[in-house]
Amino acid sequence: MTKLAATERVQAALRAAGLDTRVLILEESTRTAALAAAALSVPLGSIVKSLVFLADAKPVLVLVSGDRRVDEGKVARVLGAHEVRLATAAEVKELTGYPIGGVPPIGHEHAIPVLMDAQLNRFEVLYAAAGHPQAVFPIEPGKLVELTGGTICNITAGS
């Protein structure tokens, strides 16, 4: 999928949800949370990391602040799963239709349950990937929960 097609799919999902949010295409890479924060001149924690995990072989999208690390044990407890592991790059692409570094919280090829770490609520505006490693979109935490149907929980180390 081209950069334009991927970001347009995200933009279409935002429009379909009734949001007037625009996808931002940046000159700099936003492939990592640190790069995205630097490119946008925003706090690292306001960047949403969209991580795909497999919990007992079933996919789940985990949304966490850029300054936090996922605690796989907490994810397992929330889901009642025995085994939780980070998906490989190939699995992420197959499950979401997007490459690592550009996985948005919406607009996936297949519906995936979403867990959203409560630490994201520290910020008034979050920035999430928009389908390509140079694209993001701003969104309020409450809107992100509504948009994804995510479950808010404490799933990061130290939370």
Secondary structure as UniProt FT lines:
FT   HELIX           3..16
FT   TURN            17..18
FT   STRAND          24..25
FT   HELIX           33..40
FT   HELIX           44..46
FT   STRAND          47..55
FT   TURN            56..57
FT   STRAND          58..65
FT   TURN            66..67
FT   HELIX           72..79
FT   STRAND          84..86
FT   HELIX           89..96
FT   TURN            100..101
FT   STRAND          114..117
FT   HELIX           118..122
FT   STRAND          126..129
FT   TURN            133..134
FT   STRAND          135..139
FT   HELIX           141..148
FT   STRAND          151..153
FT   TURN            157..158
//
